[in-house]
Amino acid sequence: MRHIAKLLWLIVLLTFVTNVFALSQIPSVSLEPGAEFPSRWRTSMVHETVFNGQVFVVEAGETSSPTVILVHGMGEAGLTDWLTVIPALENQYHVIAMDLPGFGRSDAPVGKYSPTNYARVLQQIKQRFSPNPVHVVGHSMGGAAALRYSMLYPNDIEDVVLVDVAGILSRTALLKQRARGIIEAEQMPTILQAATTRASYLVQKILEKLGQLPDPMAARAMYQDLSGRLMGDQANSNAGLALVDEDFTDAIYNNPHRVHVIWGRDDTIAPMRTAKLLQGQLPNGSLEIIDDAGHVPMKSQPQLFNNLLLDALSDNRFGKKSTQVSTQSSAQSLNCNGKRDQKYSGVYKNVIIERCRSVVLKNIVAESLVIKDSKVEMENIHVVSNDVAAVIEHSVVVATNIRLIGQIGILVSRSRLDIAGAQIEASEMGVDATSHSQLIFSISKVDSPNFTGNLHGQFTNGLGELIQK
């Protein structure tokens, strides 16, 4: 088993290096050599002071029309990812698309290509081209920049459209998402299938260690001979590292704008979990999912995407969709004991999951939640308790959009928790660990006497690390 463990270390480290920079491999369409934009579009180079460089801008439509700013994701194509979108908008809108610094025809100045810095660039472009509030549409990394822009400069914004946004989950959660399935039993040689459970445990442990590194480049340094090939373009690497290290908790929970989310159901770059998180936690958010579309839905389903985008910009058909079921009380309890592949939803008094595997809890309202010796995925969970809202022992839990209210929010022991979009209200303690556990939070917040604030990152044994800071 020692040799297997060493092999897993190598596999996961290489997976880490490639997947941290996977965003640089996003498929896109670039102009062929000699291709030109339509003559009716205007192009210009605009100086920005954030990086002190020149930004290439394409302008279409009448300047008197409402302005839409399109913000691209990573990849050499830059703004050309919007070439199928601009023609659909220009008859109704004044359209601005640009190559962000480091991409396309714009300069590649020295600096940190972070969503925050890009948001400052967007603000300068907006000031140059529109005196009025604008619609901002951001894809992938550009979606993260648009989200940050909407919080830093709220008066600039009419509303926001986010398309398959990347980098919202915390770094370790993203690593685990990308590595999920590496060591599934059916993918392993028959002789090793009996070791699947332990192998999976080792992968989880390794990824958690990597996620705690203050600088992801430390892992890459272990394999310098591979770095050139795996890193690829430096602008993508720069932007990718900056993206996964930003915390968008406040930008999501406190966003004052209408935020429309459009997602390709088959996206393997930005997980569908992020779309559900955004829908559940944005104060005025909505979600539309495009079937048979991946990370760049404007390429794989251009007509459907354009129709949804036009609806979003006109606020037609888009509206806040509830992610919670009724909170009426129930005397019925849910008990799962020794089962596999079960799915549950509904209103219960108590939910008790013991010795169960591959259990899905979705749209659950209860007075208490107990998970022991189990592997569970949860989505849209609401627990209001007079004692401990959630007890989790010796289990692996992945949860998205949960609200826990009680004296103690979560009491955890010997478990691994990956929670995105948690709202915890506790009269005594938000998260308490009685023995060693690994806790990964993304876009979450706690209100309790011992700690009140945002949770975004990796913690061991409750929130003591935050309380001591």
C-alpha positions in Angstrom: 0.0 0.0 0.0 3.0 2.3 0.6 3.8 2.2 -3.2 0.2 2.9 -4.1 0.3 5.9 -1.8 3.4 7.2 -3.5 1.8 6.7 -6.9 -1.3 8.6 -5.7 0.8 11.5 -4.5 2.3 11.8 -8.0 -1.1 11.5 -9.7 -2.7 14.1 -7.5 0.2 16.5 -7.7 0.2 16.4 -11.5 -3.6 16.7 -11.4 -3.2 19.8 -9.2 -0.7 21.4 -11.5 -2.8 20.9 -14.6 -6.2 21.6 -13.0 -5.2 24.8 -11.2 -4.4 26.1 -14.7 -7.2 24.3 -16.5 -8.9 27.5 -17.2 -6.2 28.4 -19.6 -7.3 25.4 -21.7 -10.9 26.7 -22.1 -12.0 26.2 -25.7 -12.5 29.4 -27.7 -12.6 30.6 -31.3 -10.1 33.1 -32.5 -10.0 35.1 -35.8 -8.2 33.6 -38.7 -5.1 35.5 -39.9 -6.3 38.4 -41.9 -9.9 38.3 -40.7 -11.5 41.6 -39.9 -14.4 42.9 -37.9 -17.4 44.1 -39.7 -16.9 47.6 -41.1 -19.8 49.0 -39.0 -18.0 48.2 -35.8 -15.6 50.7 -34.4 -12.2 49.7 -32.9 -9.9 51.7 -30.7 -7.0 51.5 -28.2 -7.8 53.0 -24.8 -5.2 53.7 -22.1 -5.9 52.3 -18.7 -4.0 53.3 -15.5 -4.5 50.1 -13.5 -1.7 48.4 -15.3 -0.6 51.4 -17.4 -1.3 49.8 -20.7 -3.4 49.9 -23.9 -6.7 48.1 -24.1 -8.2 47.0 -27.4 -11.9 47.9 -27.6 -14.6 47.0 -30.1 -17.8 49.1 -30.2 -21.0 48.3 -32.0 -24.5 49.7 -32.1 -25.8 53.2 -31.5 -24.2 55.2 -28.7 -27.6 56.5 -27.7 -28.8 52.9 -26.9 -28.4 51.3 -23.5 -24.8 50.1 -23.1 -23.8 46.4 -22.6 -20.2 45.6 -21.7 -19.0 42.1 -22.6 -16.2 40.7 -20.5 -14.4 37.6 -21.9 -12.8 34.6 -20.0 -9.3 33.2 -20.4 -7.7 32.1 -23.6 -6.0 33.7 -26.6 -9.3 34.5 -28.3 -10.2 37.3 -25.9 -13.2 39.3 -27.0 -13.6 37.2 -30.1 -15.5 34.7 -27.9 -18.4 37.2 -28.3 -18.4 37.3 -32.1 -21.6 35.3 -32.2 -23.2 37.5 -29.6 -22.5 41.1 -30.7 -24.6 40.9 -33.9 -27.6 39.7 -31.7 -27.2 42.8 -29.4 -26.2 45.7 -31.7 -29.6 46.5 -33.0 -30.9 47.2 -29.5 -27.8 48.0 -27.5 -24.6 50.0 -27.6 -22.1 47.1 -27.2 -18.6 47.4 -25.8 -16.2 44.4 -25.9 -12.6 44.5 -25.1 -9.5 42.3 -24.7 -8.6 42.5 -21.0 -4.9 43.4 -20.3 -2.7 40.4 -21.0 -5.1 38.9 -23.6 -5.9 39.3 -27.3 -4.8 42.6 -28.9 -4.3 44.5 -25.6 -1.0 45.1 -24.0 0.4 42.4 -21.6 1.7 44.7 -18.8 3.3 43.5 -15.5 0.8 43.1 -12.7 -1.6 40.8 -11.0 -4.4 39.8 -13.4 -7.0 39.5 -10.6 -10.8 40.0 -10.9 -10.4 43.1 -8.6 -7.8 44.7 -10.9 -9.8 43.8 -14.0 -12.9 45.4 -12.3 -10.9 48.6 -12.0 -10.1 48.4 -15.7 -13.8 47.9 -16.5 -14.7 51.0 -14.6 -12.3 53.1 -16.6 -13.6 51.6 -19.9 -17.2 52.3 -18.8 -16.3 55.9 -17.9 -14.8 56.3 -21.4 -17.8 54.9 -23.3 -20.9 55.5 -21.3 -22.1 58.2 -18.9 -25.0 56.1 -17.8 -25.3 52.8 -15.8 -24.5 49.8 -18.0 -25.4 46.1 -18.3 -22.3 43.9 -17.7 -22.1 40.4 -19.1 -19.1 38.3 -17.9 -18.0 34.8 -19.0 -15.8 32.5 -16.9 -13.0 34.7 -15.4 -14.8 37.7 -16.9 -17.8 36.7 -14.9 -15.7 36.9 -11.7 -14.5 40.4 -12.8 -18.0 41.5 -13.5 -19.2 40.3 -10.1 -16.4 42.2 -8.4 -17.1 45.3 -10.6 -20.7 45.3 -9.6 -19.7 45.6 -5.9 -16.8 48.0 -6.2 -18.8 50.4 -8.4 -22.5 49.8 -7.8 -23.6 53.1 -9.3 -22.1 52.0 -12.6 -24.3 49.0 -13.0 -27.8 48.5 -14.3 -27.7 44.7 -13.9 -25.3 41.8 -14.3 -25.3 38.6 -16.4 -22.9 35.9 -15.3 -22.1 33.0 -17.8 -20.4 29.9 -16.5 -18.4 31.8 -13.9 -15.1 30.2 -12.9 -13.2 30.5 -9.6 -16.1 31.2 -7.1 -15.6 28.1 -4.9 -12.6 28.1 -2.5 -9.4 26.7 -3.9 -9.5 23.3 -2.1 -13.2 22.8 -3.1 -12.2 23.5 -6.8 -9.3 21.0 -6.6 -11.6 18.3 -5.2 -14.2 19.0 -7.8 -11.6 18.7 -10.6 -10.1 15.6 -9.1 -13.4 13.8 -8.4 -13.6 10.5 -10.1 -9.8 10.0 -10.5 -9.9 6.9 -8.3 -13.3 5.5 -8.8 -13.4 1.7 -8.5 -14.4 1.0 -12.0 -11.4 3.1 -13.3 -8.9 1.1 -11.3 -7.2 -2.2 -12.1 -9.2 -5.1 -10.7 -6.4 -6.0 -8.3 -6.6 -2.6 -6.7 -10.4 -2.2 -6.5 -10.5 -3.5 -2.9 -8.3 -0.6 -1.9 -10.6 2.1 -3.4 -11.9 3.4 -0.1 -8.4 3.9 1.3 -7.1 5.4 -1.9 -10.0 7.9 -2.0 -9.1 8.8 1.6 -5.5 9.4 0.6 -6.5 11.6 -2.4 -8.8 13.7 -0.1 -6.0 14.1 2.4 -3.4 15.1 -0.3 -5.7 17.6 -1.9 -6.5 19.2 1.5 -2.7 19.5 2.1 -2.2 21.2 -1.3 -5.2 23.4 -0.7 -3.5 24.8 2.5 -0.4 25.9 0.6 -0.3 29.7 0.7 1.1 29.7 -2.8 0.0 27.1 -5.4 3.3 27.6 -7.2 5.0 25.7 -4.4 3.5 22.5 -5.8 4.6 23.3 -9.3 8.1 23.9 -8.1 8.4 20.2 -7.2 8.2 19.4 -10.9 10.1 22.3 -12.6 10.9 20.2 -15.6 7.2 20.0 -16.4 6.2 23.5 -15.6 6.8 25.1 -18.9 4.6 22.6 -20.8 1.8 22.6 -18.1 1.7 26.3 -17.4 1.3 27.4 -20.9 0.7 31.0 -21.5 1.8 33.2 -18.7 -1.2 35.5 -18.9 -3.5 32.6 -18.3 -1.4 31.3 -15.4 -1.3 34.8 -13.8 -5.1 35.2 -14.1 -5.8 31.7 -13.0 -3.8 31.9 -9.8 -5.3 35.3 -9.0 -8.8 34.1 -9.7 -8.8 31.1 -7.3 -7.4 33.2 -4.4 -10.2 35.8 -4.4 -13.1 35.6 -2.0 -16.5 36.6 -3.5 -18.6 36.1 -0.4 -19.6 39.7 0.1 -20.0 40.3 -3.6 -22.6 37.5 -3.7 -24.4 37.9 -0.4 -24.6 41.7 -0.5 -24.9 42.3 -4.2 -27.5 45.1 -4.8 -28.2 44.3 -8.4 -30.3 41.9 -10.4 -27.9 39.1 -11.4 -28.9 36.7 -14.1 -26.9 33.5 -14.3 -26.7 31.4 -17.5 -24.9 28.0 -17.4 -24.0 25.2 -19.7 -25.3 22.0 -18.1 -22.3 20.0 -19.4 -19.6 22.5 -18.2 -16.5 20.6 -16.9 -14.5 23.7 -16.2 -16.9 25.6 -13.9 -19.0 23.0 -12.0 -22.8 23.2 -12.0 -22.5 23.4 -8.2 -21.3 27.0 -8.6 -24.5 27.9 -10.6 -26.7 26.5 -7.9 -24.7 28.3 -5.2 -25.1 31.6 -7.1 -28.9 31.0 -7.5 -29.3 30.2 -3.9 -27.2 33.0 -2.3 -27.6 36.0 -4.6 -30.3 38.3 -3.1 -31.8 38.9 -6.5 -30.5 36.2 -8.6 -31.9 33.8 -11.2 -30.6 30.8 -13.2 -31.1 29.5 -16.7 -29.4 26.2 -17.7 -28.7 25.4 -21.3 -28.8 21.7 -22.2 -26.1 20.2 -24.5 -23.8 23.1 -23.8 -20.4 23.2 -22.0 -18.3 26.0 -20.6 -18.8 28.3 -23.6 -22.5 28.1 -24.3 -22.5 31.1 -26.7 -20.4 28.8 -29.0 -22.1 25.5 -28.6 -25.7 26.9 -28.5 -25.5 30.4 -30.0 -29.1 30.9 -30.8 -30.5 29.7 -27.5 -27.8 31.6 -25.6 -28.5 34.9 -27.4 -32.3 34.5 -26.8 -31.6 34.0 -23.1 -29.2 36.9 -22.9 -31.7 39.2 -24.6 -34.3 38.0 -22.1 -32.0 38.7 -19.2 -31.0 42.2 -20.4 -34.7 43.1 -20.8 -35.5 41.2 -17.5 -38.0 39.1 -19.4 -38.8 35.6 -18.0 -36.0 35.9 -15.5 -37.0 36.0 -11.9 -35.8 34.8 -8.4 -36.4 31.1 -8.1 -36.9 29.7 -4.6 -34.4 27.2 -3.5 -36.2 26.3 -0.2 -39.3 24.1 0.3 -42.0 24.9 2.8 -40.9 25.4 6.4 -44.1 24.0 7.9 -43.6 21.6 10.8 -43.8 17.8 10.5 -44.0 15.0 13.0 -42.5 12.5 10.5 -38.8 11.6 10.8 -36.4 10.3 8.1 -34.2 7.4 9.0 -31.7 5.9 6.6 -29.7 3.0 8.0 -27.3 0.9 6.0 -28.5 1.8 2.6 -26.9 3.0 -0.7 -27.9 5.2 -3.5 -30.9 6.8 -1.8 -32.5 10.2 -2.5 -34.7 12.1 -0.1 -36.6 15.4 0.0 -39.4 16.8 2.1 -40.3 18.2 5.5 -39.3 16.2 8.6 -38.9 16.5 12.3 -35.5 14.7 12.4 -33.2 13.5 9.6 -31.0 10.6 10.7 -28.5 9.1 8.2 -26.4 6.2 9.6 -24.0 3.8 7.7 -25.3 5.0 4.4 -23.4 5.6 1.1 -24.2 7.8 -1.9 -27.2 9.4 -0.2 -28.6 12.7 -1.7 -30.6 15.0 0.5 -32.3 17.8 -1.5 -34.9 20.4 -0.5 -35.1 19.2 3.1 -36.6 21.1 6.0 -36.1 19.6 9.5 -35.6 20.3 13.2 -32.4 18.3 13.4 -29.9 16.6 11.1 -27.6 13.7 12.2 -25.2 12.1 9.8 -23.0 9.2 11.1 -20.6 6.9 9.3 -22.0 7.9 5.9 -21.3 9.7 2.6 -23.8 12.3 1.8 -24.5 15.1 -0.7 -26.9 17.8 0.3 -28.6 20.7 -1.5 -31.0 23.3 -0.2 -31.2 22.2 3.4 -33.0 24.3 6.2 -32.6 23.2 9.8 -34.0 25.1 12.8 -33.2 23.5 16.1 -33.4 24.2 19.8 -30.1 22.4 20.3 -27.5 21.3 17.7 -28.7 21.9 14.1 -26.4 19.4 12.5 -24.3 16.5 14.0 -21.8 15.0 11.6 -19.6 12.1 12.8 -17.1 10.0 10.8 -18.6 11.0 7.5 -17.9 12.7 4.2 -20.4 15.5 3.4 -20.7 17.8 0.4 -23.3 20.4 0.9 -24.6 23.4 -1.2 -27.0 26.0 0.0 -27.7 25.1 3.6 -29.1 27.2 6.5 -28.6 26.0 10.0 -30.1 27.7 13.1 -29.6 26.4 16.6 -27.5 26.7 19.8 -24.7 25.1 17.8 -24.7 25.2 14.0 -22.5 22.2 13.2 -21.0 19.7 15.7 -18.5 17.7 13.7 -16.2 14.8 14.6 -13.7 12.8 12.4 -15.3 14.0 9.2 -14.7 15.8 5.9 -17.0 18.6 5.1 -17.1 20.5 1.8 -19.8 23.2 2.2 -20.7 26.0 -0.2 -23.3 28.6 0.5 -23.9 28.0 4.2 -25.7 30.4 6.5 -25.2 29.5 10.1 -26.9 31.3 13.0 -25.9 30.0 16.4 -26.7 31.3 19.9 -23.6 29.5 21.4 -21.1 28.3 18.7 -21.3 28.3 14.9 -19.0 25.2 14.2 -17.5 23.0 16.9 -15.3 20.0 16.4 -14.8 17.4 19.1 -12.0 15.6 17.2 -9.9 16.0 14.1 -11.9 17.0 11.0 -11.3 18.9 7.8 -13.7 21.7 6.9 -13.9 23.4 3.6 -16.2 26.4 3.3 -17.0 28.4 0.2 -19.1 31.6 0.1 -20.5 31.0 3.6 -21.1 33.1 6.7 -21.6 32.6 10.4 -23.3 34.6 13.1 -22.5 33.4 16.6 -21.1 34.8 19.9 -17.6 33.4 19.3 -17.3 34.3 15.6 -19.3 36.4 13.2 -18.1 36.8 9.6 -17.4 35.1 6.3 -16.2 31.6 5.8 -14.2 30.9 2.7 -11.3 28.5 2.9 -10.0 25.4 4.7 -10.2 24.9 8.4 -9.3 22.2 10.9 -11.4 21.4 14.0 -14.0 24.1 13.9 -13.4 27.9 13.6 -10.6 28.3 16.2 -8.2 29.4 13.5 -10.4 32.3 12.7 -11.2 33.2 16.3 -7.5 33.5 17.1 -6.8 35.9 14.3 
